[in-house]
Structure formats: structure tokens, C-alpha cells
């Protein structure tokens, strides 16, 4: 597509759309991308990012990641920081799947050990972790117990035997957003979520057995610090979020904000999908507390799934998790808003950073990093397509320009409907099997939506993030087994 006429190249893999592009823009938009990736972005990305740049209280710049594509309100792959006192909070800047995120689990198993039992392992993982639309988990929560979970996040799961303290030490924010308040959540949302703990869901959510192949190490020292020790090591990665609960939280507050924007807040409705409220307002504060509940549901969900993965591995190999070297590398979110302190224009600012389809990537020494990664920088998990593989990255010192944020995945280039027209799910499953990737799916129709051609090149996306100075590549991981919603 043709780029906006006023877009300017500002550095390696960095482009700027200035405020002169549109009269109502408060800040410019930065695109961290190669020219090829930038030109491959749909026109809606530029329109939506420009709209975000008009929101009250937005500071410095709106940032679009290399995997950016059209989304709801904000583009997916977008970061925007709002002044904590004068800015707004927007469900469209967080996403309906609140705290959709990734977890990477390392093992001491080699591909030589796993290959003979791969199909059994994938079958066991598929049986242990329900997937698909409306799937329900084996954890049963009463209404009140679920409200406790919403306050505690991953800690709730660990206290009930689903995992260990070590897991919490390897989770973003320790697996809990402390500002959660279940009183800000509707009963309907609770009813939607309380049976879905330990489930993948549908869409692009997956659980994948991967291998660190020879040549997959990009930074051997960092990889070793993260627990990746060498070629043919087997790991497990999975991607999921807050399921129907997070969707209901976003829906409830989106409708509330739309009702009050012009009359109570004095904010024009530029796009209904950009519904927002002042952070300092009662409505804004309640949404933030509810959003934190959804984030905690997601942390608990991934914690239970992580525990089920450990059970599957120990069951298949007949050895303890310690003997197998099973450990969480990191659990990271890419759909949240968080209060953080950043230097903007040389001045420290307290801001609410919206990251939608974007991953926090704090550099070495950052005080919010867990002690184990204080010297390395934050691990960043980048999910690629299920045919091509994924990356482990790390946050670096030069990432301040993106509020220490980077990509979250490959980014779609084709709608789900178009993908289904191009290939049948059964044909894709067979193609993947011929390529050495075993797939189990709840829906062949949904499987077709996730073919590699529907996504950007994960190698190009991560290379652009590295060239732009917002993260560093650590390791590339190849898929061998996949459980798909």
C-alpha cells in the first residue's frame, strides 16, 4: 500500500508520522518496522494509530510495533502512554482478551528423547488442557471462590497445589496485579469466567512443543541465563488469556464509557471502538480495577495450564519435574494497561501505559524485573505461526523510545475468513504432519485460520525489533507438536 505522504524515516527501522499529518493529533506516531513491514501494514493501522494520537493526556508518541495490524480501536501491536492525572483509559487500547499472554516452560529433555513419544505427549497435552470455543476446565470455582482468584491471580493457583513459588518468581508482576477489585466486576462476567480456569480457548491460542535446533541460538549467553542450554533441547510454549471473563469486563465498561463520554467527560466520540474515560474518574478507576481482575484471571489460567503441562510430562516420562528439569522461563502479558514511570522529554512522568498486542521489554537493571533477570533484561516471548516457529527475545537499554515495549507475535496479514477460503483445516493438518509437526485441534475450521500465510514473517518482525533497538533476539524455537483451540 502507499504510505501516508508525511511519514518520515527517522532511523534504522524507525518511521515517524508527525502531528502535521492531522490537525487534531496531540503527539506523533512512531513505527518500529522495516520498510517492507511498514508497506505491508493495512491502511487501517495508520488511521487507528492517528486516532489514538488524539486522545486526551497521551504523551510523547504513539508507538506501533513491527507486527502491527488492524484491531478494535487501537491497532494490534500498539503502545500509548497516558498521563496518570490528565489522561484516559480505553478498553480498545488493552483488548477484549485482557492479559492475553505467553508462557515458556523449559526442560532438560532432548529431541532424541521426545521424538519417539511425541504423538503420545501431544495427545496427553490435548487431553489435559481443554481448547476451543466455550471450553471448560477441570478446576471448579464457586462464585465467591472465583472472586478470591480475581484478587490473587497466579498465587491463588499455587496455594491450591497448581505449581510452585518458583513459577511466581518467573511471572510478570509476580502473576498478580494488586489493584484488582472484584466489586468492580459484574456477576455476569464472573459466571462467564469461573468455569474456564485451565483452558486455552480458541482463535490464535495454542500450546506447542518446540525444539531449540542447531543454529537457533542468537545470543548464547542470554539463552543460558534464561535456561536454554543448547541444540535439541525441548521446551513448551503456550498462548492464552482471560477467556470470556475478560471479554465481558471489556464489554461492560465499553458500553458505560460510550454513555458518558460526551455528556459527562466532555470527550467527543471519534470512533466508538475508542471509547474511554478519564483515568482519574470513578468510571476510569473502576474499569482499571476490573481490568486488573481480568489480568489476574489470566495469570491464574496460565498457572493452572502450566501445572497440567508438568503433569503431562512427568506422566509420559515417569520422572519427577525436578529430574526432567521442568521450569517456567517466564510468563508475560501483551494486552494490559499498567502504571509505570518513564522519562518523557527529559522529565520523569507517571503514566498509564496501554500495551495492546505489545510486550513489556524492560532492560537490565530495571527495578520491576524479578531478581533472577535483573542483570539480563526481561525475557520476551514472541509467538510465530504454528508452521514457522517462535522467538525468545530480551529487553535492552535502548528501548526507552517505545516505553520499553516490543512486538508480541507475527501479526496477521490475512483475515480469518480469507485464510479459510484458501486452505481447508484437514489439508493444513496433513501438510504440517508431513513437515514433522503433530497437531491436535478442537476445530479444523479454526485451524485453517492459523496457516502460516495468514501471518507476517516472524524472522522479519524480530529482526526489525532488534534493528530498531527495542529488543534483542535470544533464540529461535521450532514447532514439533501443537494443541490448537
C-alpha positions in Angstrom: 0.0 0.0 0.0 1.1 3.6 -0.4 2.3 5.2 2.8 1.0 8.4 4.3 2.7 11.3 2.5 4.1 12.9 5.6 5.7 9.8 7.1 9.4 10.3 7.6 12.3 7.9 8.2 13.9 8.7 11.5 16.4 5.9 11.9 17.1 2.2 11.3 13.6 0.5 11.4 12.0 3.7 12.7 9.5 5.9 11.0 7.6 8.9 12.3 4.2 10.3 11.3 4.3 13.9 12.6 1.4 15.9 14.2 1.2 17.9 11.0 -0.4 14.8 9.4 -3.7 15.7 11.0 -4.7 18.8 12.9 -6.2 17.0 15.9 -3.1 14.9 16.7 -1.6 15.7 20.1 1.6 13.6 19.6 3.3 11.9 16.6 3.1 8.2 15.8 6.3 6.1 15.7 6.5 2.9 13.6 9.2 0.5 14.6 9.5 -1.5 11.4 11.5 -2.3 8.2 10.2 -0.6 5.1 8.8 -3.9 3.9 6.9 -4.5 7.1 5.7 -0.8 7.1 4.5 -1.0 3.5 2.7 -4.3 4.3 0.6 -2.7 7.0 -3.1 -2.2 6.1 -4.3 1.4 5.8 -6.5 1.0 8.9 -3.3 0.8 11.1 -2.3 4.3 10.1 -5.9 5.6 10.6 -6.3 3.9 14.0 -2.8 4.9 15.3 -3.6 8.5 14.3 -6.9 8.4 16.2 -5.0 7.2 19.3 -2.7 10.2 19.0 -5.7 12.5 19.5 -6.8 11.1 22.9 -6.6 13.4 26.0 -3.5 13.1 28.0 -1.4 11.0 25.5 2.3 11.7 26.0 5.4 11.7 23.8 4.2 9.5 20.9 2.0 6.6 19.9 4.2 3.5 19.1 3.4 0.8 16.6 5.4 -2.4 16.7 6.7 -4.4 13.7 3.8 -6.8 13.9 1.1 -4.0 13.9 -2.2 -4.7 12.1 -5.8 -3.6 12.3 -7.6 -4.1 15.6 -10.5 -2.9 17.7 -10.0 0.9 18.4 -6.2 0.7 18.8 -4.2 -1.3 16.2 -2.9 -4.6 17.5 0.7 -4.0 18.2 0.2 -0.5 19.6 1.6 1.2 22.7 0.3 4.5 24.1 1.2 6.1 27.4 -1.4 8.4 29.1 -0.6 10.9 31.8 -1.8 9.4 35.1 -3.7 12.6 36.1 -5.0 14.0 32.8 -5.1 11.0 30.5 -7.7 8.4 29.7 -8.1 4.7 29.9 -9.6 2.8 27.0 -10.7 -0.9 26.7 -9.8 -0.7 23.0 -6.2 0.0 24.0 -6.0 -3.1 26.1 -8.1 -5.6 24.1 -11.1 -7.8 24.9 -8.8 -10.7 25.9 -7.3 -8.9 28.8 -3.8 -10.2 29.7 -3.6 -12.4 26.7 0.0 -13.6 27.1 2.6 -16.2 26.7 4.4 -18.7 29.0 7.6 -20.6 28.1 8.5 -23.7 30.0 12.0 -25.2 29.6 13.0 -28.9 30.2 16.2 -30.9 30.2 14.6 -33.3 27.7 16.3 -33.7 24.3 14.5 -34.1 20.9 16.0 -37.6 20.8 14.1 -38.5 24.0 10.9 -36.8 23.0 10.6 -37.8 19.3 9.5 -41.5 19.9 6.7 -40.4 22.2 5.7 -37.1 20.6 2.3 -38.2 19.5 1.5 -39.6 23.0 2.7 -36.4 24.5 0.6 -34.1 22.3 -2.4 -36.4 22.9 -1.9 -36.1 26.7 -1.5 -32.3 26.5 -4.6 -32.0 24.4 -6.5 -34.2 27.0 -5.1 -32.2 29.9 -5.7 -28.7 28.6 -9.2 -28.1 27.1 -9.3 -26.0 24.0 -11.9 -24.5 21.7 -14.9 -22.1 21.9 -16.7 -22.4 25.3 -14.3 -25.0 26.7 -14.4 -25.5 30.4 -11.6 -26.6 32.7 -11.3 -29.2 35.4 -11.0 -26.6 38.1 -14.4 -25.8 39.6 -14.8 -22.4 41.3 -17.8 -21.2 43.2 -18.9 -17.6 42.7 -17.1 -16.5 45.9 -14.0 -18.6 45.3 -13.6 -17.1 41.8 -13.7 -13.6 43.3 -10.8 -14.6 45.6 -9.0 -15.8 42.5 -9.5 -12.4 40.9 -7.7 -10.7 43.8 -4.8 -13.2 44.0 -4.0 -14.2 40.4 -1.4 -16.9 39.9 -0.9 -17.0 43.7 -4.4 -18.5 44.1 -3.4 -21.4 41.9 -0.1 -22.1 43.6 -1.7 -22.0 47.0 -4.0 -24.8 45.8 -1.2 -27.0 44.5 -1.1 -25.9 40.9 2.6 -25.1 40.6 5.2 -23.6 42.8 6.7 -20.5 44.3 9.3 -20.6 41.6 6.6 -20.1 39.0 5.5 -16.9 40.6 9.1 -15.6 40.7 9.2 -16.1 36.9 5.9 -14.2 36.1 5.5 -10.6 35.1 4.3 -8.7 38.2 4.6 -11.9 40.2 1.5 -13.2 38.5 -0.8 -10.7 40.2 -2.0 -7.1 39.6 -2.5 -5.8 43.2 -5.1 -3.2 42.3 -7.8 -5.8 41.4 -11.2 -5.2 43.0 -13.9 -7.9 42.3 -16.6 -5.4 43.4 -16.0 -3.6 40.1 -16.9 -6.7 38.1 -20.4 -7.8 37.1 -21.9 -11.1 38.2 -22.4 -11.9 34.6 -18.7 -11.6 34.0 -18.0 -13.9 37.0 -20.4 -16.5 35.7 -18.7 -16.5 32.3 -15.3 -17.0 33.7 -15.5 -19.2 36.8 -15.6 -22.5 34.8 -12.8 -21.6 32.3 -9.7 -21.8 34.5 -7.1 -24.0 32.9 -8.4 -23.7 29.3 -6.8 -22.4 26.1 -9.9 -21.1 24.3 -10.0 -20.6 20.6 -8.7 -18.2 17.9 -4.9 -18.0 17.8 -4.4 -19.6 21.2 -2.3 -22.7 21.3 0.0 -24.9 23.3 3.2 -26.0 21.5 6.1 -28.4 21.9 9.2 -26.8 20.4 12.8 -27.7 19.8 15.9 -25.4 20.0 17.6 -26.5 16.8 21.2 -26.2 15.9 21.6 -22.6 14.7 18.7 -21.4 16.8 20.8 -19.7 19.4 21.1 -15.9 18.6 22.7 -15.0 22.0 24.2 -18.0 23.7 25.0 -16.2 27.0 21.5 -14.8 27.4 19.9 -18.0 26.3 21.9 -19.8 29.0 20.7 -17.3 31.6 17.1 -18.0 30.6 17.6 -21.7 30.8 18.1 -22.6 27.2 21.2 -24.7 27.2 21.8 -25.9 23.6 20.7 -27.6 20.4 17.9 -30.2 20.5 16.5 -29.0 23.9 12.8 -29.4 24.1 10.5 -26.6 25.5 6.8 -26.0 25.8 5.2 -22.6 24.9 1.6 -21.6 25.2 -0.6 -18.6 24.5 -3.9 -17.7 26.1 -5.7 -15.1 28.1 -8.8 -14.3 30.3 -11.3 -16.1 28.1 -15.0 -15.0 28.3 -14.4 -13.2 31.6 -12.0 -10.6 30.1 -14.3 -10.1 27.1 -17.2 -9.4 29.4 -15.2 -6.9 31.5 -14.2 -5.0 28.4 -17.8 -5.1 27.0 -19.4 -3.9 30.2 -17.1 -0.8 30.5 -17.0 0.0 26.8 -20.8 0.4 26.9 -20.5 2.5 30.1 -17.9 4.8 28.7 -19.8 5.4 25.5 -22.8 6.5 27.5 -20.8 9.1 29.5 -18.1 10.3 27.0 -19.7 13.4 25.5 -22.1 14.3 28.3 -20.1 13.6 31.5 -16.5 13.6 30.4 -16.7 16.1 27.5 -14.8 13.7 25.2 -16.0 13.5 21.6 -16.6 10.1 20.2 -14.2 9.9 17.3 -14.6 6.2 17.0 -17.0 4.1 19.1 -14.2 1.5 19.4 -12.0 4.1 21.1 -14.4 4.6 24.0 -12.6 5.9 27.0 -12.9 7.6 30.4 -10.5 9.9 32.4 -8.2 7.7 34.4 -9.0 9.9 37.5 -12.8 9.5 37.1 -14.7 7.0 39.2 -15.6 5.1 36.0 -12.0 5.0 34.9 -10.8 3.8 38.3 -13.4 1.1 38.4 -12.5 -0.1 34.9 -8.8 -0.3 35.9 -9.7 -2.3 39.0 -11.9 -4.6 36.9 -9.2 -4.9 34.2 -6.7 -6.0 36.9 -9.2 -8.7 37.9 -9.3 -10.0 34.3 -5.5 -9.9 34.2 -5.4 -11.9 37.4 -7.8 -14.5 36.0 -5.5 -14.8 33.0 -2.4 -15.3 35.3 -4.3 -18.0 37.2 -5.4 -19.6 34.0 -1.8 -19.9 32.6 -0.6 -21.1 36.0 -3.0 -24.0 36.0 -2.2 -24.8 32.4 1.5 -24.8 33.3 0.8 -27.2 36.1 -1.1 -29.5 33.7 1.9 -29.4 31.3 4.1 -30.6 34.1 1.7 -33.4 34.9 1.7 -34.5 31.3 5.5 -34.5 31.0 6.0 -36.4 34.3 3.3 -38.9 33.3 4.8 -39.6 29.9 8.4 -39.9 31.1 7.8 -41.4 34.5 10.1 -39.0 36.2 9.7 -36.0 38.5 9.6 -32.4 37.3 13.0 -31.9 39.0 14.5 -34.9 37.2 13.1 -33.6 33.9 14.4 -30.0 34.6 11.0 -28.5 34.1 10.8 -24.8 35.0 8.9 -21.7 33.9 11.2 -19.4 32.0 8.8 -16.5 32.0 5.1 -15.6 31.8 4.5 -12.3 30.1 1.4 -10.3 29.1 0.7 -8.5 25.9 -2.8 -7.0 26.5 -2.7 -4.7 29.5 -2.5 -1.2 30.9 0.0 -0.6 33.7 1.1 2.4 35.8 4.8 3.0 35.2 7.4 5.7 35.5 9.1 6.8 32.3 11.3 9.7 31.3 9.5 11.8 28.7 11.3 14.7 27.1 13.9 14.6 29.8 11.3 14.7 32.6 10.1 11.8 34.8 6.4 11.1 34.2 3.9 8.8 35.9 1.9 7.3 33.1 -0.6 4.5 32.3 1.0 2.5 29.5 -1.6 0.8 27.3 0.0 -2.2 25.5 -2.3 -4.0 23.1 -0.6 -6.8 21.2 2.7 -5.5 22.5 5.0 -6.9 25.2 6.8 -5.1 28.0 10.5 -5.4 27.5 12.3 -3.9 30.5 16.1 -3.5 30.2 18.8 -4.9 32.6 18.7 -3.2 35.9 15.1 -2.2 35.8 13.6 -2.3 39.3 10.4 -4.1 38.3 12.2 -7.1 36.9 12.4 -10.2 39.1 15.8 -10.7 40.8 16.7 -13.7 38.5 16.5 -11.4 35.4 17.7 -8.2 36.9 21.1 -8.5 35.1 19.8 -9.9 31.8 16.8 -7.8 31.0 13.3 -9.1 30.7 12.6 -12.3 28.7 10.1 -11.6 25.9 8.2 -14.4 24.2 7.2 -13.9 20.6 4.8 -16.4 19.2 5.1 -17.0 15.5 2.7 -19.1 13.3 2.3 -22.7 14.2 4.1 -23.7 11.0 7.2 -21.5 11.3 8.2 -21.2 14.9 8.7 -18.6 17.7 11.4 -16.5 19.3 12.7 -15.6 22.8 13.9 -12.0 23.0 15.2 -9.8 25.8 14.6 -6.2 26.7 17.5 -3.8 26.2 18.6 -0.3 27.3 17.8 1.4 24.1 14.1 0.5 24.3 13.0 3.7 26.1 11.6 5.2 22.8 8.9 2.6 22.8 8.2 2.8 26.6 10.3 -0.4 26.8 7.9 -2.3 24.7 8.3 -4.7 21.7 6.3 -6.9 19.4 4.1 -9.8 20.6 4.0 -12.1 17.6 4.0 -12.3 13.9 0.9 -10.2 13.3 -1.9 -11.1 10.9 -1.8 -10.1 7.2 -4.9 -12.0 6.2 -8.4 -12.2 7.7 -9.6 -15.4 9.2 -12.3 -15.7 6.6 -9.8 -15.3 3.7 -7.5 -17.9 5.3 -10.4 -20.4 5.5 -11.1 -19.8 1.8 -7.5 -20.5 0.9 -7.0 -23.8 2.7 -9.0 -26.5 4.5 -8.2 -27.4 8.0 -7.7 -31.0 7.3 -5.3 -30.2 4.4 -3.3 -27.9 6.7 -3.1 -30.6 9.4 -1.8 -33.1 6.9 0.7 -30.5 5.5 2.0 -29.9 8.9 2.3 -33.6 9.7 4.4 -34.0 6.5 6.6 -31.2 7.8 7.1 -33.1 11.1 4.5 -31.1 13.2 1.8 -33.1 15.0 -1.4 -31.1 15.5 -4.5 -31.7 17.7 -7.3 -29.2 17.3 -10.8 -28.7 18.6 -11.9 -27.3 15.2 -10.4 -28.0 11.8 -12.3 -24.8 10.6 -10.4 -22.7 13.2 -7.1 -24.5 12.4 -7.3 -23.2 8.8 -7.4 -19.6 10.1 -3.9 -20.0 11.6 -2.0 -21.1 8.5 1.5 -19.5 8.1 0.5 -17.5 5.1 -2.0 -15.6 7.2 0.8 -14.1 9.3 3.9 -11.9 8.8 7.3 -13.5 8.7 8.4 -13.9 12.4 12.0 -13.6 11.4 11.4 -10.3 9.7 9.4 -9.0 12.7 12.0 -9.9 15.3 14.8 -8.6 13.1 13.1 -5.3 12.8 12.6 -5.1 16.5 16.3 -5.7 17.0 17.3 -3.2 14.4 15.0 -0.6 15.9 16.7 -1.1 19.3 13.7 -2.2 21.2 14.7 -5.8 22.0 17.4 -8.4 21.3 16.9 -11.8 19.8 18.0 -14.7 22.1 16.7 -17.9 20.5 14.5 -19.3 17.7 12.3 -22.3 18.6 10.9 -24.7 16.0 7.5 -26.4 16.5 7.1 -30.2 16.5 3.7 -30.6 18.3 0.7 -28.3 18.6 -2.6 -28.3 20.6 -4.9 -25.8 18.9 -8.2 -24.2 20.1 
